[in-house]
C-alpha cells in the first residue's frame, strides 16, 4: 500500500514540476533569447521480495534546454557573415553615391574641362576662353578635393567605429566570463544547471557573433572558451584576453586592432573572418584606400599630361609653356621599430606607369625588397637606391639616405596624397600655351590647344589601354560593382542568417501549440496520480474497516 502512495505522491510532485516548467515556457513566448525547457523524468528505484521488484514512483532527473549546438553554431556563423556584409554594403553605397556617373560627379567636371580646352582651340587668343579653362580647372580640382575629403571622413569614421566595436566586444567577453563563473558555480552545487544563466550567455554570444566570427568550445563545469577565426583566444574559461584599438605602425592617425598577451600587445593583422569588425577593416582596405589611390593616380596623370603638353607650346605672350597643375608628392613612411637611420626621397619618373597601389619596402641584407602592400606580391625593381642609381619600379624613383639596418621597413604611398596638393600652377590664363612651339606672341595658332584637349582621351595608362577619363570610368564602374555585389551579398547573408535562426527556433523557441499539448498531457498525468492517491486512501480505509 505504501508503494502506491509513494508512487502517487512522487508522480504528483514530478507532474507539478513539469506543469510549472511548461507554464514558464508559455509565459516567455515573447522573451528574446529564451530557450524552451522540457522535463526529463526517471524511474525511482524500488525494493521487493520473492523476486518481485516494484518501483517507488518517478522523479525529475533534470530540466533540459532544447538546444542543438550545430544549429547554434550555424546561426552564429551566419550572423557574423551578415554583420560583415552589412558594413560593406553601407559604405560601398555611400562611396558609389559620390562617384557614380548619375551624380554631379568628377567625371562631369572632366568632360567640362575638356570642352573648355576645345573652346580655347576655337578662339586661342580669347581672354574669356582662357578664363573659362582656369575656372574649369578650379572646378575640377575642387571636385577631386571634395571627393577625397569625403573618403578621408569615411576613413576617420571607420577608426572611430573600430574603437567602439573593440570596447563592445571586450564588454561582451567580460560578461560571458562572469556568466561562465556563475554557471560553473551552479553546476558544482546542489542547485544544478541553471537554464536562465545559459540563456543569458547564449544571448551574449549571439550579440558577440555579430561583431566578430567566433569558435565556441565547451569546457569543464558547463563553461565555454572563445576564440576568433585567426585562432587567438578571447576567453578560456574565466580568463579574458582584451582587444585593443591601436594606432597603425605606419599611419598613427588610423586605428587597427591588436590583442593583449603575456608579452604585450600583438597586431591581429585584420584577420577576423566575419562580423562588423571585419567589415570595417575590409571596407578600408578594399574600398577606401583603393579609391583614394586611384583618384590620386588620375590627378597625377592629368597633371603630368597637361604639364608635358603645355611645355611643348607657346603662350599668348610668346613664352615657352610651363606647368599648369601641381599635385602632392609620393610619401614614404618608416616603421617605428626601424633600427637604422635610413629614409627615402621618392619621385615620379613616369606618371603613365603608376599603379593605384601602396608598396612595402624592406631592407634585406645589402638590398631592398619591394612588395605590393595589399598582397605582398614581389615587385621587380632596378637600381640600388643611391643618388646615382635610384631604386626604380612602376614609374617611381626612390633615393635612400642614411644608414639602413637589416629588417628596416617602409610604406610607400605613391598617389594617395596627390589630391591634397592638387592646385593650379599658374595665375593667369595667358600661361596656357595654345600655340605650337616657336609661334610669335598672339599668333592665333591653336595647334597646342588641340593637343591639350586631346590628352583627356589619350590612351597613355595601363600599358596604353586607358586614358585619364577611362581610369575614372573604370573606377566608377568598380565602385558600382562593389556596391552591387555588397548589397547582393548582404541580402544573401541576411537570408542565410534568417533561415539559420529559423531552424534554430524550430528547435529552441516556444511553440504555443506544443506547449498546450504538453500541459494537457501533464495535467492528465497529474489527475491520474491524484486518482491513484484517492484509490490508495479508499483501499486503506476499507482495510481498516475490515479489521475493526
BELWOWO-V945531 format. One record per residue. RES is the residue in one small letter. OMEGA is omega in degrees with one decimal (* if undefined). Layout:
res/omega
RES/OMEGA
RES/OMEGA
This chain:
res/omega
x/-178.8
x/178.1
x/-179.6
x/179.2
x/-179.9
x/-179.7
x/-179.1
x/178.1
x/179.4
x/178.0
x/178.4
x/-179.1
x/-178.1
x/-178.2
x/174.7
x/178.5
x/179.3
x/177.9
x/177.6
x/-178.1
x/-177.6
x/172.6
x/176.2
x/176.1
x/-179.3
x/-178.5
x/-176.6
x/-177.6
x/-179.0
x/178.7
x/-178.7
x/176.1
x/179.5
x/177.7
x/-176.6
x/-178.5
x/171.3
x/-177.1
x/173.5
x/-177.5
x/176.6
x/-179.3
x/174.7
x/-178.0
x/-179.6
x/-180.0
x/179.4
x/179.2
x/178.7
x/176.1
x/-180.0
x/179.7
x/178.1
x/179.6
x/-179.2
x/174.4
x/-173.1
x/174.9
x/178.3
x/178.6
x/176.7
x/171.7
x/-171.7
x/172.1
x/-178.6
x/-178.3
x/174.1
x/-173.3
x/178.1
x/179.2
x/177.6
x/178.5
x/179.4
x/-178.7
x/179.3
x/176.0
x/178.6
x/176.6
x/-179.3
x/179.7
x/179.3
x/178.1
x/177.2
x/-177.6
x/-178.7
x/179.8
x/180.0
x/180.0
x/-180.0
x/-174.4
x/179.9
x/175.8
x/178.6
x/179.6
x/179.6
x/179.5
x/179.4
x/-169.2
x/-178.0
x/176.1
x/-179.9
x/179.8
x/173.6
x/-162.8
x/177.5
x/178.5
x/176.3
x/179.0
x/179.5
x/178.3
x/179.2
x/179.1
x/177.2
x/178.8
x/178.8
x/176.4
x/175.0
x/178.9
x/177.4
x/178.2
x/177.8
x/-179.6
x/-171.0
x/179.9
x/-175.6
x/175.5
x/179.2
x/179.9
x/179.0
x/176.7
x/178.0
x/176.9
x/179.1
x/179.8
x/-180.0
x/175.1
x/177.1
x/-179.6
x/179.9
x/177.9
x/179.6
x/178.0
x/177.6
x/-176.9
x/179.6
x/179.9
x/-179.9
x/178.5
x/179.4
x/177.7
x/176.8
x/177.5
x/175.8
x/179.1
x/177.6
x/177.5
x/179.3
x/178.0
x/178.5
x/-180.0
x/175.5
x/178.6
x/179.0
x/179.7
x/178.6
x/177.6
x/-179.3
x/179.1
x/179.4
x/178.4
x/179.5
x/178.3
x/176.7
x/179.5
x/179.2
x/177.0
x/178.3
x/178.1
x/173.9
x/-178.9
x/-179.2
x/179.8
x/179.5
x/177.8
x/179.0
x/-176.1
x/-178.7
x/175.5
x/-179.1
x/-179.1
x/179.8
x/-176.1
x/-179.6
x/-176.7
x/-178.8
x/177.6
x/178.9
x/176.1
x/-179.1
x/179.1
x/178.0
x/177.8
x/178.4
x/178.1
x/177.6
x/179.7
x/179.6
x/-177.9
x/174.5
x/-173.3
x/-179.2
x/178.8
x/-170.4
x/161.4
x/-179.2
x/-177.9
x/176.7
x/175.2
x/-170.6
x/173.7
x/176.0
x/179.1
x/176.0
x/169.7
x/-177.5
x/171.9
x/176.3
x/-177.0
x/175.6
x/175.5
x/-178.3
x/-178.9
x/168.9
x/-176.1
x/172.1
x/-178.4
x/-179.5
x/-176.7
x/-178.7
x/176.7
x/-170.8
x/168.6
x/-178.3
x/171.6
x/-174.0
x/176.8
x/174.8
x/-175.8
x/-178.4
x/-175.1
x/-172.7
x/179.2
x/178.4
x/179.5
x/170.3
x/-171.9
x/172.9
x/179.1
x/178.5
x/177.1
x/-178.4
x/-176.2
x/-179.3
x/179.5
x/-177.3
x/177.2
x/-178.7
x/170.4
x/172.0
x/-178.0
x/-175.2
x/173.4
x/-177.6
x/-178.4
x/-177.3
x/178.3
x/176.3
x/179.0
x/179.0
x/-179.0
x/178.2
x/177.0
x/179.4
x/-172.3
x/-174.6
x/-176.0
x/-173.3
x/-177.4
x/179.0
x/179.7
x/178.2
x/178.6
x/-179.1
x/177.6
x/177.5
x/178.7
x/177.6
x/179.5
x/179.4
x/-179.2
x/179.0
x/179.8
x/-178.5
x/-178.8
x/-179.4
x/179.9
x/-178.5
x/-178.6
x/-179.7
x/179.0
x/178.9
x/-177.3
x/-178.9
x/-177.8
x/-179.2
x/179.6
x/178.9
x/179.0
x/175.0
x/-178.3
x/177.7
x/-179.7
x/174.3
x/-174.2
x/170.4
x/174.5
x/174.9
x/-177.6
x/172.1
x/-177.5
x/174.2
x/-178.1
x/179.3
x/177.6
x/-177.0
x/-179.3
x/-179.2
x/-178.7
x/-178.6
x/-179.6
x/-174.9
x/171.8
x/-177.3
x/168.2
x/-176.5
x/173.4
x/179.8
x/177.1
x/-175.1
x/-176.6
x/-178.1
x/180.0
x/-179.1
x/173.4
x/177.5
x/-173.5
x/164.7
x/-175.4
x/169.5
x/-178.7
x/-177.0
x/177.5
x/-179.4
x/-178.2
x/-178.4
x/-176.8
x/179.9
x/176.4
x/-179.4
x/178.0
x/172.6
x/-174.1
x/-174.5
x/-173.8
x/-174.7
x/174.0
x/-178.2
x/-179.8
x/178.9
x/-179.0
x/169.5
x/177.6
x/-177.2
x/180.0
x/177.7
x/178.3
x/179.3
x/-176.2
x/-176.4
x/172.6
x/-174.5
x/175.2
x/171.7
x/175.3
x/-175.7
x/177.6
x/-179.4
x/175.9
x/-179.1
x/172.5
x/-176.6
x/-177.2
x/-179.9
x/173.1
x/178.9
x/179.4
x/176.4
x/-176.0
x/179.3
x/173.5
x/178.2
x/173.9
x/-174.4
x/-169.7
x/-171.5
x/-178.2
x/-176.0
x/-175.5
x/179.7
x/179.9
x/-178.7
x/-176.2
x/174.0
x/177.3
x/-178.3
x/-175.4
x/-178.2
x/177.7
x/178.2
x/-178.5
x/178.8
x/-175.5
x/-177.3
x/-175.9
x/177.4
x/-178.3
x/176.1
x/179.8
x/178.1
x/-179.1
x/176.6
x/-175.2
x/-176.8
x/178.0
x/-177.2
x/-173.9
x/-176.5
x/175.4
x/176.3
x/179.2
x/176.9
x/177.8
x/-176.1
x/-175.2
x/-177.9
x/-178.0
x/179.6
x/-176.5
x/-175.6
x/-170.6
x/177.8
x/-179.7
x/176.6
x/179.2
x/-175.4
x/171.9
x/176.4
x/176.4
x/178.0
x/177.0
x/178.5
x/179.6
x/178.5
x/177.9
x/178.8
x/178.9
x/-180.0
x/178.6
x/178.5
x/178.6
x/177.3
x/179.0
x/-179.5
x/-177.8
x/178.3
x/178.0
x/177.6
x/178.4
x/178.5
x/-179.5
x/179.7
x/-177.7
x/177.9
x/177.0
x/178.4
x/178.8
x/179.5
x/179.7
x/178.9
x/178.6
x/178.9
x/177.7
x/178.0
x/179.9
x/178.4
x/179.4
x/-165.1
x/-176.1
x/-178.5
x/173.9
x/-173.2
x/178.6
x/179.0
x/-179.9
x/177.8
x/179.1
x/179.5
x/178.8
x/178.4
x/-179.0
x/-178.4
x/174.9
x/178.5
x/178.4
x/178.8
x/179.5
x/178.5
x/178.1
x/177.4
x/178.0
x/175.7
x/178.4
x/179.4
x/179.8
x/178.6
x/178.6
x/179.7
x/178.2
x/179.9
x/177.9
x/178.9
x/179.8
x/178.7
x/179.8
x/-177.3
x/-176.4
x/178.5
x/*
